[in-house]
Amino acid sequence: METSKKLKRVWVVLGGEQRYDEGGDVVGVFRKKKKAIKKALAQETYSAGGWTQIDDCYWTNGCDFIEILRYEVE
C-alpha cells in the first residue's frame, strides 16, 4: 500500500527580460521565501534605480524582471 507523502514548498527565483515575451532563467531554488526574496533583490539591475516592486513576488527594472514562484514538490 502506498502512503501519501506530504508535499514540500519551494520558492523559485526567475530573472529575465519582458516576463511573457522573452522568458526567464532560474536564479535559484529555496526552501524559505525570505531567502528567495533576498537572492532576488540581490540580482544586478542594468538600469539605474534598482528594482521596483510590482506585487508581492514580482519586481521590474526597465524591461528586466525578477520573480518568485511557489511550487509544491515531493
C-alpha positions in Angstrom: 0.0 0.0 0.0 1.3 3.4 -1.0 1.4 6.1 1.7 0.7 9.7 0.8 3.7 12.0 1.0 3.4 15.4 2.4 4.3 17.9 -0.3 7.0 20.5 0.5 7.1 24.0 -0.8 10.0 25.6 -2.6 10.4 29.1 -3.9 12.0 29.5 -7.4 13.6 32.8 -8.3 13.4 33.7 -12.0 15.0 36.6 -13.8 14.9 37.8 -17.4 13.5 40.2 -19.9 9.9 41.0 -20.5 8.1 38.4 -18.4 5.9 37.0 -21.2 7.9 37.7 -24.4 11.4 36.5 -23.6 11.0 34.2 -20.6 13.5 33.9 -17.8 16.3 31.9 -16.2 16.2 30.1 -12.9 18.4 32.1 -10.5 17.9 29.8 -7.5 15.6 27.4 -5.6 15.0 28.0 -1.9 13.0 26.3 0.9 12.3 29.7 2.6 10.6 32.6 0.9 12.7 35.2 2.8 15.9 33.7 1.3 14.3 33.7 -2.1 13.5 37.4 -1.8 17.0 38.2 -0.6 18.5 36.4 -3.6 16.0 38.1 -6.0 16.7 41.6 -4.8 20.5 41.0 -4.9 20.4 40.5 -8.7 22.2 43.2 -10.6 20.0 45.7 -12.4 21.0 47.1 -15.8 19.2 50.5 -15.4 19.7 52.9 -12.6 17.2 53.0 -9.7 17.2 49.3 -8.6 14.2 47.0 -8.6 10.6 48.4 -8.5 8.2 46.1 -6.7 5.0 45.5 -8.7 3.4 42.9 -6.4 4.3 40.6 -3.6 6.8 38.5 -5.6 7.5 40.4 -8.8 9.9 43.3 -9.5 10.9 45.2 -12.6 13.8 47.4 -13.8 13.3 48.8 -17.3 12.5 45.7 -19.4 14.0 43.3 -16.9 12.1 41.4 -14.3 12.8 39.2 -11.2 10.0 37.0 -10.0 9.5 34.4 -7.2 7.2 31.4 -7.9 6.0 28.9 -5.3 6.0 25.2 -6.2 4.9 22.1 -4.2 7.3 19.1 -4.5 7.5 15.7 -3.0 
